[in-house]
Amino acid sequence: MNQISMIKYNSWIVSFHPVITPRLRIFCFPYAGGNALAYKEWGDYFPEDIEVCCIQLPGRGNRFSEQPISSIPLIMDGLSKDFLEFSGDVPFVFFGHSMGALLTFEFTQYLKKHYQMEPEALFVSAHRAPYLPRKDNSIYYNLPDAELMLRLKELNGTPDWFFEEPELVKLSLPTIKADLELCECYFYQEHPILNIPIHAFGGTRDPEISEDSIKAWERHTMSDFQMKLLPGDHFFIHSSEELLVPEIYKAMRKIILSSVKQS
């Protein structure tokens, strides 16, 4: 991991900036093909009372040898046990980019339905509102490998050096295909409207996700809704990280201040 210090709390949750007694945690879910390393620098943006925890899905990072999962229900069932044991009484929020946004939404609904608990807020990025259908019906997860690689290059979220490492590409393809299958075969089932704030982010030059589809997240909450567009394409999460994370921090600080006033 290039000498990056990572603390593994359990199979599903890791942190690059562990906090002993956090006031609030943010759990970050990966985009398709991504892993916890996407959030390795985020802890630098927060003070010591906020902990950044990363969800590590099977088939990547320290779980590379495990079979990737293309089923949202299976991910929810697998993640929930470790999440509940770890989270304790510390308030939390969820962040997810692209596929991660979809997973945060479904996990929020899962926790509310099965355990009557929910995050203090939901931060979603680079994904249409779940109730909206896909813009087109193209299926990529079962493409021949060469065609799939061309598709990944078009999305501009994978570094060039990755495509120059044929062995790494071969090892990574099962996870990439599982993630694409999860997203492309997603079928929205009617959920109760949430009563927590939703903060939705989009890229100004994202060819995949329109401004209207980001704004449509407002339909999923009875609470506050805010939308912000940041410079960049679908992966503005990296190119505009220095703009995105402080925006999230501002909202999280309000949550902490609100809880202090209530106590």
C-alpha positions in Angstrom: 0.0 0.0 0.0 2.9 2.3 -0.7 3.7 2.8 3.0 0.2 4.2 3.7 -0.8 3.4 7.2 -4.2 1.7 7.4 -6.1 0.5 10.4 -8.4 -2.4 9.8 -11.3 -2.3 12.3 -13.0 -5.4 10.8 -13.5 -7.0 7.4 -15.6 -4.1 6.1 -14.3 -1.0 7.8 -10.9 0.6 7.6 -9.4 3.9 8.5 -6.3 5.9 7.5 -6.8 8.5 10.3 -8.2 6.6 13.3 -9.8 8.6 16.1 -10.0 7.2 19.7 -13.1 9.2 20.8 -14.8 10.7 17.8 -17.9 12.9 18.1 -19.0 12.0 14.6 -18.0 9.5 12.0 -18.3 9.6 8.2 -18.5 6.3 6.5 -17.3 6.5 2.8 -18.5 4.0 0.2 -16.4 3.4 -2.9 -17.2 4.0 -6.6 -17.2 1.1 -9.1 -13.8 -0.4 -9.3 -12.6 1.7 -6.4 -11.5 0.9 -2.8 -10.8 2.6 0.5 -7.7 4.2 -0.8 -9.9 6.8 -2.6 -10.5 8.4 0.8 -7.0 8.0 2.3 -6.4 11.8 2.4 -9.8 12.8 3.7 -8.8 12.7 7.3 -6.5 15.7 6.7 -9.5 17.9 6.1 -11.2 17.2 9.4 -10.4 18.1 13.1 -9.6 15.3 15.6 -13.2 14.8 16.7 -14.3 13.5 13.3 -13.2 10.1 12.0 -13.2 9.1 8.4 -14.0 5.4 8.1 -13.9 3.7 4.7 -16.1 0.8 3.6 -13.9 -1.9 2.0 -15.9 -4.2 -0.3 -14.8 -7.8 -1.1 -12.4 -8.2 -4.0 -10.3 -5.0 -3.5 -7.6 -3.6 -1.2 -6.9 -5.8 1.8 -9.8 -8.0 0.6 -8.4 -8.6 -2.9 -8.4 -12.4 -2.6 -12.2 -12.5 -1.8 -14.9 -13.0 -4.3 -16.4 -9.7 -5.4 -20.2 -9.3 -4.8 -22.6 -8.0 -7.4 -25.7 -8.2 -5.3 -26.8 -5.2 -3.1 -28.8 -7.4 -0.7 -25.7 -9.6 -0.1 -23.6 -6.5 0.5 -26.2 -5.1 3.0 -26.3 -8.4 4.9 -22.6 -8.8 5.0 -21.8 -5.2 6.0 -24.6 -4.7 8.6 -23.1 -7.1 11.3 -19.7 -5.5 11.3 -21.1 -2.0 11.0 -23.5 -2.4 14.0 -20.7 -3.9 16.2 -18.4 -1.1 15.3 -20.6 2.0 15.2 -21.8 1.8 18.9 -23.3 5.1 20.1 -21.2 7.4 17.9 -23.4 9.5 15.5 -22.5 9.0 11.9 -23.1 10.2 8.3 -22.7 8.4 5.0 -20.9 9.5 1.9 -20.8 7.7 -1.5 -19.6 8.6 -4.9 -21.2 7.1 -8.0 -21.9 3.4 -7.2 -21.1 4.4 -3.6 -24.0 6.8 -3.6 -26.4 4.1 -4.5 -24.9 1.8 -1.8 -25.3 4.6 0.9 -28.9 5.1 0.0 -29.7 1.4 0.1 -27.8 0.9 3.3 -29.6 3.8 4.9 -32.9 2.3 4.0 -31.7 -1.2 5.2 -30.6 0.1 8.7 -33.9 2.1 9.1 -36.0 -0.9 8.2 -34.2 -3.6 10.1 -32.6 -1.7 13.1 -34.6 1.6 13.4 -31.3 3.6 13.0 -30.1 6.0 10.4 -27.3 8.4 9.7 -27.4 12.0 10.7 -27.1 13.0 7.0 -26.6 11.5 3.6 -23.9 12.8 1.2 -24.3 11.6 -2.3 -22.1 12.3 -5.3 -22.1 11.7 -9.1 -25.2 9.5 -9.2 -28.7 10.1 -10.3 -31.5 9.9 -7.7 -32.2 6.1 -7.2 -35.9 6.3 -8.4 -34.8 7.6 -11.8 -34.1 5.0 -14.6 -30.7 4.8 -16.2 -30.2 7.3 -19.1 -29.7 4.4 -21.5 -29.9 0.6 -21.3 -26.4 -0.1 -22.3 -24.8 -3.0 -20.5 -21.0 -3.1 -20.1 -20.3 -5.6 -17.4 -20.4 -8.6 -19.8 -18.5 -6.9 -22.6 -15.3 -8.6 -23.9 -12.4 -7.4 -21.9 -10.9 -5.2 -24.6 -14.1 -3.3 -25.1 -14.6 -2.9 -21.4 -11.2 -1.4 -21.1 -12.1 1.2 -23.7 -15.2 2.0 -21.7 -13.2 2.5 -18.6 -10.8 4.9 -20.4 -13.8 7.0 -21.6 -14.9 7.5 -18.0 -11.6 9.0 -17.1 -11.5 7.6 -13.6 -8.8 5.1 -14.0 -5.1 6.2 -14.1 -3.3 5.6 -17.4 -0.7 3.4 -15.7 -3.3 0.9 -14.8 -3.9 0.0 -18.5 -0.2 -0.5 -19.0 -0.2 -3.3 -16.4 -1.8 -6.3 -18.1 -1.5 -8.6 -15.0 -3.1 -6.0 -12.7 -5.9 -5.5 -15.3 -6.5 -9.2 -15.4 -6.7 -9.5 -11.6 -9.0 -6.5 -11.3 -11.5 -7.3 -14.0 -13.7 -9.6 -11.8 -14.2 -6.8 -9.3 -14.8 -4.2 -12.0 -17.4 -6.4 -13.7 -19.2 -7.2 -10.5 -19.5 -3.5 -9.7 -20.8 -2.7 -13.1 -23.3 -5.5 -12.9 -24.5 -4.1 -9.5 -25.1 -0.7 -11.0 -26.4 -1.7 -14.4 -28.9 -4.3 -13.0 -30.1 -2.1 -10.2 -33.9 -2.0 -9.9 -35.4 0.6 -7.6 -38.0 -0.7 -5.2 -40.2 1.9 -3.5 -38.7 3.0 -0.2 -40.1 5.3 2.6 -39.0 8.9 2.2 -36.2 9.7 4.5 -36.3 12.3 7.2 -32.6 13.2 7.2 -30.7 15.9 5.3 -29.4 14.9 1.9 -26.5 16.8 0.3 -26.0 16.0 -3.4 -22.9 16.8 -5.5 -22.3 16.7 -9.2 -19.6 17.5 -11.7 -20.0 20.5 -14.0 -18.6 18.4 -16.9 -20.0 15.0 -16.0 -21.2 13.4 -19.3 -22.9 10.6 -17.3 -25.0 12.4 -14.7 -27.0 15.5 -15.4 -27.7 18.4 -13.1 -31.4 17.5 -13.1 -30.7 13.9 -12.0 -28.6 15.2 -9.1 -31.4 17.6 -8.0 -33.9 14.8 -8.1 -32.4 13.4 -4.9 -34.6 16.0 -3.2 -37.5 13.6 -3.7 -36.0 11.1 -1.3 -36.1 13.3 1.8 -38.6 15.3 3.9 -35.7 17.1 5.5 -33.3 19.6 4.2 -31.8 19.2 0.7 -28.8 20.9 -0.8 -27.2 20.5 -4.2 -23.8 21.7 -5.3 -22.0 21.4 -8.6 -18.2 21.3 -8.5 -15.7 21.6 -11.3 -14.8 18.4 -13.1 -16.1 15.3 -14.9 -17.5 12.2 -13.3 -14.5 11.9 -11.1 -14.5 15.4 -9.7 -14.2 13.6 -6.3 -10.4 13.6 -7.1 -9.9 16.7 -9.2 -12.0 18.9 -6.8 -11.3 17.1 -3.6 -10.1 20.3 -1.9 -13.6 21.8 -2.6 -15.8 18.8 -2.0 -14.5 17.7 1.4 -14.7 21.1 3.1 -18.3 21.4 1.9 -19.0 18.1 3.6 -17.2 19.2 6.7 -19.3 22.4 7.0 -22.5 20.3 7.1 -21.0 17.8 9.6 -19.9 20.6 11.9 -23.5 21.9 12.0 -24.5 18.4 13.1 -22.0 18.4 16.0 -23.0 21.9 17.1 -26.7 20.9 17.0 -26.1 17.9 19.2 -24.1 20.0 21.7 -27.0 22.5 22.0 -29.5 19.7 22.5 -27.4 18.2 25.3 
